[in-house]
Amino acid sequence: MAGRFTRQELEEAFAGYQRTSLAAGGSGNWDLFADQFTLDATYVEHGYGTFGGREAIRRWITTTMATFPGSAMPHFPIGWYVVDEDKGWIVCQVFNRMADPGDGSVHQADNITLLKYAGDGLWSYEEDAYNPASFLTMLTAWRDRADRHGTLTEEARTWFASMGLAAKG
């Protein structure tokens, strides 16, 4: 059974999704990310809830990624991905990578993302599934390195303190 979209179109759309995520993370302009969803898209984020429509996705992503820890996650490399040509899905492992804490070390935690392609470079569905404990372990290791190298921001320090995880330094 042939799908609605060719593998080439799905691959190109996914490459665009990756470029857009990197551009949004690098610039802090998360409108770029929201604009790659259809007007009626659904975004399921297991820690934050379900968002219906591009504008709800925009409100959530711009707010979440403007504050720590999202504001310190500029990179989202892909570990692997699978293309389902028949159904128009991409399933992938996304690493949420923190900014360099000052010593070149890499701190990241992964999630599994489901993306439903809608055509014209737009996505109608995204779902991110992850283990919050893995993210917390990664974040505290990053905090310790950033604190040691003098790059831990006051915003990050305050966030960790609010979680009962004040930096030791």
N, C-alpha and C positions, 0 to 999 in steps of 0.2 A: 504494500500500500504506500503510495507516494504521499509525502507530506505537503503541506501548503507552502512551505518554504524550502529552498534548496539548502544543502549543507553549507555551500559557499556563503549564502546570505546569513545563515545562522552564525557561522564563524566570523564573518565581517562585523555583524552586530555585536557579538561578544567581545571582539577586539576593541570596538568602539566603547563598549561598556567599561572595559579595563582602562582605556585611555581617559575616559571621562572621570572615572573614580580617582585616578592618579592626579588629574588636573584639579579636581575639587579638593582633594586632600592637600595638595601642594599649595593651592591658592587660598583655601578657606572659603571658596565660593561654592557652597553646596547647592545653589540653584542649578548649577550645571548638572549635578547628579539627578535632582528631581525632574528636570526637563526631559530626561530620557524615558519617562514613564507616560503611559496613556492617561488621558484625563480621568478615566474610571479605574485606574490600576488599584491593585490591592498589595499592600506590603505587610508581611507578618514578621514581626521582630519578637522573638520569644521572651525577651526581657522587658520590652516596652509596650507590647500589644500589637493590635492590628489597625492599620491605617487605610482608609478607603478614599481613593482619589488622589490625583497628583498634588493638589494643594495641601492636603493633610500630610502627605509624605514630605512635601517641602517644609511645612511648619515643624514637623518632628526632626527631620535630618538637619536643618539649619540650626535649630536650637541645640540639639544633642551634640553635634560636631563642633559647635562654637565654644563648648565648655569642656573642661577636663573630665574624663580622660580622652574623649573624642578629639579634642583640639590638639592632642599630642600624638595622634595616629594619622600620619600623612601618607602612608604607603599601604597598599592592599594587593600584594602579589598573589598570583594564583598557583596553588600547588599542583592541581590536576583538574581536568574537566571532562565531561561526557556530553556529547551532542545527541539528542534524540530527534532525528530528522522527521520521523513520522508524526510526532506530537508537537514539535517546536519548542522543546525544553532544553535548557542547559543546566547541568548539575555540576557544581564545582566546589573545590576547597579554597577558601579565601583566607589569607593570613592578614590579620589586623596588626600591622607592625608599628611600633612606637618610634618616635623620633630618636635619633642618636642621643644617648644620655651623656655623651662627652668622651667616650673611649672607643667608639666604633662598634660596640657590642650590639647584637641584634636581639630585640625583645618582641615577641609576637605570640599571638594565640590565634587559633583557627576556628572557622565556622564552616558549615556546609550550607551553600546557597543554592536555592532553586530559582530559576529564572524562566518565565514563560514569554516567548517572543510574540509580538503582535504585528510585526511588519513595520516598514519605514523607519527602522532603527529604534523603535520604541518597545518597551516591555510592559506587559499587562499585569505581571505578578512577580513578586520577589518574596522569598521566605528565607530567613537566616536562623539556623539552629546551631547552638553552641553550648559549651559547658561553662557557666559563670565562674565556677571554682578555678578552672584553668586560666581564665582571664585575670582573676584576682591574684593568683600565684605569679603570673607573668608581670602584672602591674607592680607588685611589691618588689620583685627582683629589679625591675626598671627603676623604681623609686630609689632603692638602695644605691644603685650605680649613679643615678642623676644627683642624688644628695652628696655622694662622695666626690663628684666632679664639679659641684657647684652649679649645676644646671637645673636643679629642681625649682620650678617656679612657685611663687606664693600660692597661686591658684591650685596647683597640684598638692602642695603641702596642706592646704586647707581641706581639700577633698579627702586626702588620706586621713587627716585628723578626724573629719566628720564620720569616717568609716571605722574609727577606733584603731587606725593603723598609722599613727604618727611616725614620721621618720625618726630614726635613732640619733641622727647627727645634730 
